[in-house]
Amino acid sequence: MLASAKNLKPENTSFNGEWTSVPTGLGSINFPTLEPLPQQGIPWPSRHNVVDPERQLNLMQEMQICINKLKHSQFYHTFLDQIQNTQIVDNFVRALDSELKMQMVIYGIGSIESDEPCRFQLSLAILMKRKFSWIGEIEVFDPVLSTTETRVLEALGCSVLSVNEQARRKALKPTFFFMPHCDIRLYNNLLQENWQAELLNHTVVFGNSFKLHEQIASKYTRSYSAEAKHVLGVQKFMNEFRIKTFSDEWFGGAFGDSSLHFFYLDPEIELQCIQAYFFSV
Ligand SMILES: C[S@@+](CC[C@H](N)C(=O)[O-])C[C@H]1O[C@@H](n2cnc3c(N)ncnc32)[C@H](O)[C@@H]1O
């Protein structure tokens, strides 16, 4: 089955900085306009290699401000209530299986030096790690990260990957993929790489609502549906919880349209079932 799925691998493409507005029944959603992605697995040279201690210090201070602002916000308290409710806890426990820790992999965080929403997103990941002992090490990759940003991420306790995995990381152990507002093809790459019950059951994705992607797929182009094939195909085996935001706060921009996604597949029946559903999309 995996061999067949690989034949459907989407063309390598990525966000080019522009957005396409797509009308939906729930209002208008912005989706990234796509262009070719760089190749996977090649060591990634940071685009801005200059080490500037003053910039590092400024960014560290800005990060501390964002972490504090988020920590004391209504959004964060609601988020904590939400993810500690029984339903979501049960899903995390199932994804953890018998492990005590769930590593966190952050893809597509964006430029934390240029954009406040990106700093708030990183702040949420860091606050989660501080709050929950079951969150393990944090690894981060985004091709836009500068040396300054890399140093600050490391000072905050994260490891920055030097290789572009194109989100094709196998969840050989429980893994929380924190991917706020990523290109649909990164979510799709991730699911394709983990297209087996054992791997998907260990995978948790924080990112743009997969259900919203399903709702807009019919209104968007055929090529979009092809690019989103695994995101659409996994819906039958998924629990999705929308992250509550408040339109009058700054956090809407950072966490709007975001959801937590958990997957549940029975290893005994999964192969036929998921294959049949996948090819009927
Ligand atoms: C739409 S932006 C979202 C940025 C930020 N999270 C936000 O909400 O504003 C998508 C991000 O994905 C990053 N990206 C593109 N290809 C990637 C890859 N292969 N791995 C990780 N991140 C990638 C881009 O550089 C960009 O920062």
The ligand as a MOL file (V3000), in Angstrom:
LIG
                    3D

  0  0  0     0  0            999 V3000
M  V30 BEGIN CTAB
M  V30 COUNTS 27 29 0 0 0
M  V30 BEGIN ATOM
M  V30 1 C 2.3210 30.3980 6.0830 0
M  V30 2 S 3.8470 30.4960 6.8940 0 CHG=1
M  V30 3 C 3.3820 30.3840 8.5940 0
M  V30 4 C 4.3380 31.0970 9.4750 0
M  V30 5 C 3.8390 31.2560 10.9040 0
M  V30 6 N 3.6680 30.0040 11.5730 0
M  V30 7 C 2.5490 32.0670 10.9120 0
M  V30 8 O 1.4960 31.5620 11.3310 0
M  V30 9 O 2.6020 33.2310 10.4960 0 CHG=-1
M  V30 10 C 4.5250 28.8820 6.5510 0
M  V30 11 C 5.9250 28.6900 7.0880 0
M  V30 12 O 6.3760 27.3840 6.7100 0
M  V30 13 C 7.7580 27.4770 6.4460 0
M  V30 14 N 8.2130 26.3130 5.6870 0
M  V30 15 C 8.2390 26.1460 4.3370 0
M  V30 16 N 8.7700 24.9520 4.0300 0
M  V30 17 C 9.0710 24.3540 5.2090 0
M  V30 18 C 9.6570 23.1040 5.5510 0
M  V30 19 N 10.0300 22.2420 4.6240 0
M  V30 20 N 9.8130 22.7800 6.8540 0
M  V30 21 C 9.4360 23.6620 7.8130 0
M  V30 22 N 8.8940 24.8750 7.5540 0
M  V30 23 C 8.7130 25.2120 6.2730 0
M  V30 24 C 7.8800 28.8000 5.6970 0
M  V30 25 O 9.2070 29.2760 5.6890 0
M  V30 26 C 6.9270 29.6740 6.5160 0
M  V30 27 O 7.6080 30.3140 7.5690 0
M  V30 END ATOM
M  V30 BEGIN BOND
M  V30 1 1 1 2
M  V30 2 1 2 3
M  V30 3 1 2 10
M  V30 4 1 3 4
M  V30 5 1 4 5
M  V30 6 1 5 6
M  V30 7 1 5 7
M  V30 8 2 7 8
M  V30 9 1 7 9
M  V30 10 1 10 11
M  V30 11 1 11 12
M  V30 12 1 11 26
M  V30 13 1 12 13
M  V30 14 1 13 14
M  V30 15 1 13 24
M  V30 16 1 14 15
M  V30 17 1 14 23
M  V30 18 2 15 16
M  V30 19 1 16 17
M  V30 20 1 17 18
M  V30 21 2 17 23
M  V30 22 1 18 19
M  V30 23 2 18 20
M  V30 24 1 20 21
M  V30 25 2 21 22
M  V30 26 1 22 23
M  V30 27 1 24 25
M  V30 28 1 24 26
M  V30 29 1 26 27
M  V30 END BOND
M  V30 END CTAB
M  END
